[in-house]
Amino acid sequence: MFEQIDTTFKKGMMEHTTAALQHFETQHSAVALALRDAISSASSMTQTLSGEFAEGQRKLIALAAAGVNSNGVNPLVIQPSNGPLSGLHDKVEAPLDPTKELSRLISEHQYEEAFTAALQRSDVTIVSWLCSQVDLQKLLSATPVPLSQGVLLSLLQQLACDIHADTPRKLTWMTDVAVAIIPTDPMIAMHVRPIFEQVYQILSHHRTLPTVSAAEVASIRLVMHVINSILTTCK
């Protein structure tokens, strides 16, 4: 389940690395070599972070889905069918177009269920689509917030792993989500610091890429400031 999000993260970093290296080949060799080393360092970090992302997502989604799935099977997820009892159950297949089921959940104001289902797919394209279908800022300003802390932390992480695509909107969503996270919540307390540090590292490296605009750099700094502020409260 987690291979797609891992692959997306690696592919994005590699594409940015290649573009950056080509850009700097036209510059003076001394400067180009120095920047090449910095970019190579960011690329190397991908190998470590990608594995950490997968493990972090497994833990977070398990937490977020625990309550939602306690009363039934999620219609958007393909359930394992190769276990010792597989012969007793028919294989549950996901719909060809998951957005239809997600749209239904949104129309019924079942936001927790919708976001949990999208996050379980580990497909950032679907997660981004879902974010674009709701007023996330308004949703997160509601009392109480209709999304659990586990969903929020997982959402922040998945958006970060694909930050190279549709960057401005993802940064806006990430800011809103980060502000709504309560680091002392028992559901996520032990996961906040490692995941926030992962996201912080990704943003820190992403803002140094030559393809990032000044406006995006400013937005990245805002998200990093929010993350850093929250980290200082959970030492």
C-alpha positions as CSV (number, residue, x, y, z in Angstrom):
1,M,0.0,0.0,0.0
2,F,2.8,2.4,0.8
3,E,5.0,1.7,-2.3
4,Q,3.2,4.4,-4.3
5,I,3.7,7.2,-1.9
6,D,7.3,6.1,-1.4
7,T,7.8,6.0,-5.2
8,T,6.2,9.4,-5.7
9,F,8.5,11.0,-3.1
10,K,11.6,9.5,-4.7
11,K,10.6,10.4,-8.2
12,G,9.9,14.0,-7.3
13,M,13.2,14.4,-5.5
14,M,15.1,12.8,-8.5
15,E,13.3,15.1,-11.0
16,H,14.2,18.2,-9.0
17,T,17.8,17.0,-8.6
18,T,18.2,16.4,-12.3
19,A,16.7,19.8,-13.2
20,A,18.9,21.6,-10.7
21,L,22.1,20.0,-11.9
22,Q,21.3,20.9,-15.5
23,H,20.6,24.4,-14.5
24,F,23.9,24.8,-12.7
25,E,26.0,23.3,-15.5
26,T,25.8,26.7,-17.3
27,Q,27.2,28.5,-14.3
28,H,30.8,29.1,-13.2
29,S,32.4,25.7,-12.3
30,A,33.3,26.6,-8.8
31,V,29.8,27.7,-7.8
32,A,28.3,24.9,-9.7
33,L,30.4,22.3,-7.9
34,A,29.5,23.7,-4.5
35,L,25.8,23.7,-5.3
36,R,26.1,20.3,-6.9
37,D,27.3,18.9,-3.6
38,A,24.4,20.4,-1.7
39,I,21.9,19.0,-4.1
40,S,23.5,15.6,-4.0
41,S,23.2,15.7,-0.2
42,A,19.5,16.4,-0.5
43,S,19.1,13.5,-2.9
44,S,20.9,11.1,-0.5
45,M,18.6,12.1,2.3
46,T,15.7,10.8,0.1
47,Q,16.8,7.2,0.7
48,T,16.5,7.5,4.4
49,L,13.4,9.6,4.6
50,S,11.4,7.5,2.2
51,G,11.7,4.5,4.5
52,E,10.8,6.5,7.5
53,F,7.8,7.9,5.7
54,A,6.4,4.5,4.9
55,E,6.8,3.3,8.5
56,G,5.4,6.5,9.9
57,Q,2.4,6.3,7.6
58,R,1.7,2.7,8.7
59,K,1.5,3.7,12.3
60,L,-0.5,6.9,11.7
61,I,-3.1,5.4,9.4
62,A,-3.6,2.5,11.7
63,L,-4.4,4.9,14.5
64,A,-6.7,7.1,12.3
65,A,-8.5,4.1,10.8
66,A,-9.1,2.3,14.1
67,G,-12.2,4.2,15.0
68,V,-13.6,4.6,11.5
69,N,-13.2,0.9,10.5
70,S,-14.4,-0.5,13.9
71,N,-18.0,-0.8,12.5
72,G,-17.3,-2.1,9.1
73,V,-15.0,-2.5,6.1
74,N,-13.8,0.6,4.3
75,P,-15.2,0.4,0.7
76,L,-12.1,2.2,-0.7
77,V,-9.5,-0.3,0.5
78,I,-8.6,-3.7,-0.9
79,Q,-8.5,-6.0,2.0
80,P,-5.8,-8.7,2.3
81,S,-7.0,-12.0,0.7
82,N,-3.9,-14.2,1.0
83,G,-4.1,-15.1,4.7
84,P,-4.9,-18.4,6.2
85,L,-8.6,-17.6,6.2
86,S,-8.7,-16.2,2.7
87,G,-10.8,-19.0,1.4
88,L,-13.6,-18.0,3.7
89,H,-13.9,-14.5,2.3
90,D,-14.5,-13.1,-1.1
91,K,-11.9,-10.6,-2.3
92,V,-13.0,-7.0,-1.7
93,E,-12.1,-4.8,-4.6
94,A,-11.8,-1.0,-4.6
95,P,-14.0,1.0,-6.9
96,L,-12.4,2.1,-10.2
97,D,-13.1,5.7,-9.3
98,P,-12.6,6.3,-5.5
99,T,-13.6,9.9,-5.9
100,K,-17.2,8.9,-6.2
101,E,-17.3,7.3,-2.8
102,L,-15.3,10.2,-1.3
103,S,-17.7,12.7,-2.8
104,R,-20.6,10.8,-1.2
105,L,-18.9,10.9,2.2
106,I,-18.2,14.6,1.8
107,S,-21.8,15.3,0.8
108,E,-22.9,13.5,4.0
109,H,-20.4,15.5,6.0
110,Q,-18.5,12.4,7.0
111,Y,-15.1,14.1,6.8
112,E,-13.2,11.8,9.1
113,E,-14.3,8.8,7.1
114,A,-13.5,10.5,3.8
115,F,-10.0,11.6,4.8
116,T,-9.2,8.3,6.5
117,A,-10.2,6.4,3.3
118,A,-8.1,8.7,1.1
119,L,-5.0,8.5,3.4
120,Q,-5.3,4.7,3.5
121,R,-4.8,4.5,-0.3
122,S,-1.4,6.2,0.1
123,D,-2.1,8.0,-3.1
124,V,-1.2,11.7,-2.7
125,T,-3.2,12.5,-5.9
126,I,-6.4,11.3,-4.2
127,V,-5.5,13.1,-1.0
128,S,-4.9,16.4,-2.8
129,W,-8.1,16.0,-4.8
130,L,-10.0,15.5,-1.5
131,C,-8.4,18.6,0.0
132,S,-9.4,20.6,-3.1
133,Q,-13.1,19.5,-2.6
134,V,-13.5,21.1,0.8
135,D,-12.7,24.4,2.5
136,L,-10.0,22.9,4.6
137,Q,-9.3,26.2,6.5
138,K,-13.0,26.5,7.4
139,L,-13.2,22.8,8.3
140,L,-10.3,23.0,10.6
141,S,-11.7,26.2,12.3
142,A,-14.9,24.4,13.3
143,T,-15.6,23.4,16.9
144,P,-15.0,20.6,17.4
145,V,-12.6,19.9,14.4
146,P,-14.2,17.1,12.4
147,L,-10.9,15.4,11.7
148,S,-9.0,13.4,14.4
149,Q,-5.4,14.3,15.3
150,G,-4.2,11.1,13.7
151,V,-5.7,12.1,10.4
152,L,-4.3,15.6,10.6
153,L,-0.7,14.3,11.3
154,S,-0.9,11.7,8.5
155,L,-2.3,14.4,6.1
156,L,0.6,16.7,6.9
157,Q,3.1,14.0,6.2
158,Q,1.5,12.8,2.9
159,L,1.2,16.4,1.6
160,A,4.9,17.0,2.4
161,C,6.1,13.9,0.6
162,D,4.7,15.3,-2.7
163,I,5.4,19.0,-2.1
164,H,7.1,19.3,-5.5
165,A,3.7,19.1,-7.2
166,D,1.1,21.9,-6.9
167,T,3.4,23.4,-4.3
168,P,1.5,26.7,-3.5
169,R,-1.8,24.9,-2.6
170,K,-0.1,22.1,-0.7
171,L,1.8,24.7,1.4
172,T,-1.5,26.5,2.2
173,W,-3.1,23.2,3.3
174,M,0.0,22.2,5.3
175,T,-0.1,25.5,7.2
176,D,-3.8,25.1,8.1
177,V,-3.2,21.4,9.1
178,A,-0.1,22.1,11.2
179,V,-1.9,24.9,13.1
180,A,-4.7,22.5,14.0
181,I,-2.4,19.8,15.3
182,I,-2.3,19.4,19.1
183,P,1.0,17.8,19.9
184,T,0.0,16.7,23.4
185,D,-3.0,14.7,22.2
186,P,-2.5,11.1,23.5
187,M,-3.4,9.7,20.0
188,I,-0.3,11.2,18.3
189,A,2.0,12.5,21.1
190,M,4.7,9.9,20.4
191,H,4.6,10.5,16.7
192,V,4.6,14.3,16.5
193,R,8.3,15.0,16.9
194,P,9.7,12.5,14.4
195,I,7.1,13.3,11.7
196,F,7.4,17.1,12.2
197,E,11.2,16.8,12.0
198,Q,10.8,14.8,8.7
199,V,8.5,17.4,7.2
200,Y,10.8,20.2,8.4
201,Q,13.8,18.6,6.6
202,I,11.9,18.1,3.4
203,L,10.8,21.8,3.4
204,S,14.2,23.0,4.3
205,H,15.8,21.2,1.3
206,H,12.9,22.0,-1.1
207,R,13.2,25.8,-0.6
208,T,16.8,25.7,-1.8
209,L,15.9,24.3,-5.2
210,P,16.3,26.8,-8.2
211,T,12.8,26.0,-9.4
212,V,11.1,27.3,-6.2
213,S,9.7,30.8,-6.5
214,A,10.2,33.6,-4.0
215,A,6.5,33.4,-3.0
216,E,6.8,29.7,-2.4
217,V,10.0,30.2,-0.3
218,A,8.0,32.6,1.9
219,S,5.2,30.1,2.3
220,I,7.7,27.4,3.2
221,R,9.2,29.6,5.8
222,L,5.8,30.1,7.4
223,V,5.1,26.3,7.6
224,M,8.6,25.8,9.0
225,H,8.0,28.5,11.6
226,V,4.7,26.8,12.7
227,I,6.4,23.4,12.9
228,N,9.3,24.8,14.9
229,S,6.9,26.5,17.3
230,I,5.0,23.3,17.9
231,L,8.2,21.4,18.4
232,T,9.3,23.7,21.1
233,T,6.2,22.9,23.1
234,C,6.7,19.2,23.0
235,K,10.3,18.9,24.2
